[in-house]
Amino acid sequence: MILTKKLAVMLMIGMFSVVTNTSVNAKTINEADTELCETLKMALISSNRKPIDKAITEIYKDDKKAQALGLSWAGFETELLKIKQVYGIGGLYEITLKVYPYYRAHIGYGEDEVVINTSVELISYKHLKTYP
């Protein structure tokens, strides 16, 4: 009788450990017209429009021609140069971008490097080139 109880307990422990030790793998659903990596890049850039707009405004604030033209920029033309993990996985990240401001029908005006973070803050910016 004791052997039967021990066997029953062992069987229950074994079943419990098998049932609770199942792994679940989630599959990302990409409902966009681009591959997942490109979609993530575009989502990252688009969700940080405000600090990028601020950088472009600051870079060209003394450029009278740029002010008159009303520069803009496009996420699909923006290059993702670097992602730096600041504190650890899931913490703050710094993102370095190369932005190509334009006017009218995407007539290029220059190149700029913008560093932002995942708290939607502008860290730094640098003007690289103005097109003739």
C-alpha positions in Angstrom: 0.0 0.0 0.0 2.8 2.4 0.9 4.5 1.5 -2.4 1.4 2.3 -4.3 1.1 5.7 -2.6 4.8 6.5 -3.4 4.3 5.4 -7.0 1.2 7.6 -7.3 3.0 10.6 -5.8 6.0 10.1 -8.1 3.7 9.8 -11.1 1.8 13.0 -10.1 5.1 14.9 -9.6 6.4 13.7 -13.0 3.2 14.7 -14.8 3.2 18.1 -13.0 6.7 18.8 -14.1 6.0 17.9 -17.7 2.8 19.9 -17.9 4.4 23.1 -16.3 7.6 22.8 -18.3 6.1 23.5 -21.7 7.8 26.3 -23.7 5.8 28.8 -25.6 7.2 30.5 -28.7 5.4 33.5 -30.0 5.6 34.2 -33.7 5.7 37.9 -34.7 2.9 38.8 -37.1 4.0 41.3 -39.7 1.1 43.1 -41.2 3.1 45.5 -43.4 4.2 45.7 -47.0 7.9 45.2 -46.0 10.0 42.5 -44.4 10.0 42.5 -40.6 13.5 44.0 -40.2 12.6 46.9 -42.5 9.2 47.3 -40.8 10.8 47.5 -37.4 13.3 50.1 -38.7 10.4 52.2 -40.1 8.4 51.9 -36.9 11.4 53.0 -34.8 12.1 56.0 -37.0 8.4 57.0 -37.3 7.8 56.8 -33.6 10.7 59.3 -33.0 9.6 62.1 -35.4 9.5 64.8 -32.8 13.1 64.7 -31.7 14.2 64.4 -35.4 12.1 67.4 -36.4 13.6 69.3 -33.5 17.2 68.4 -34.7 16.4 69.5 -38.3 14.9 72.8 -37.0 18.0 73.5 -34.9 20.5 72.6 -37.6 18.9 74.9 -40.2 17.7 77.7 -37.9 20.3 80.2 -39.2 20.0 79.0 -42.9 17.8 81.6 -44.5 17.4 79.6 -47.7 16.4 76.4 -45.8 13.9 78.5 -43.8 12.3 79.9 -47.0 12.1 76.4 -48.6 10.5 74.8 -45.5 12.6 71.6 -45.2 11.1 68.2 -44.4 12.5 64.7 -44.1 11.2 61.2 -44.9 11.5 58.1 -42.7 12.0 55.9 -45.7 15.1 57.9 -46.8 16.6 57.9 -43.3 19.4 55.6 -42.6 19.7 53.7 -39.3 23.5 53.9 -38.5 23.8 52.5 -35.0 21.7 51.3 -32.0 23.6 51.5 -28.7 22.3 49.7 -25.6 22.8 52.1 -22.7 21.9 50.2 -19.6 21.0 46.6 -20.5 18.4 44.5 -22.3 15.1 46.3 -22.2 16.6 49.5 -20.9 17.4 52.7 -22.8 18.8 52.7 -26.3 20.5 55.4 -28.3 19.8 55.5 -32.0 22.1 57.2 -34.5 20.4 58.2 -37.8 21.5 59.8 -41.0 18.7 62.1 -42.1 18.4 63.7 -45.6 16.3 66.9 -45.4 14.5 67.9 -48.6 12.2 70.6 -50.0 9.3 70.4 -52.5 9.1 67.1 -54.4 12.0 65.5 -52.4 14.8 67.7 -53.8 17.7 67.0 -51.5 19.1 69.8 -49.4 21.6 68.2 -47.1 22.7 65.4 -44.8 22.6 65.3 -41.0 23.5 62.9 -38.3 20.9 62.8 -35.4 21.2 60.8 -32.2 18.0 60.2 -30.2 17.0 57.7 -27.5 14.1 55.4 -26.9 12.6 57.9 -24.4 11.9 60.1 -27.5 14.7 62.6 -26.6 17.1 64.4 -28.8 20.7 63.6 -27.6 22.8 65.3 -30.3 22.9 66.3 -33.9 25.6 67.2 -36.5 25.3 68.8 -39.9 27.3 66.8 -42.4 26.7 68.4 -45.8 24.6 71.0 -47.6 23.9 70.3 -51.2 24.7 73.0 -53.8 
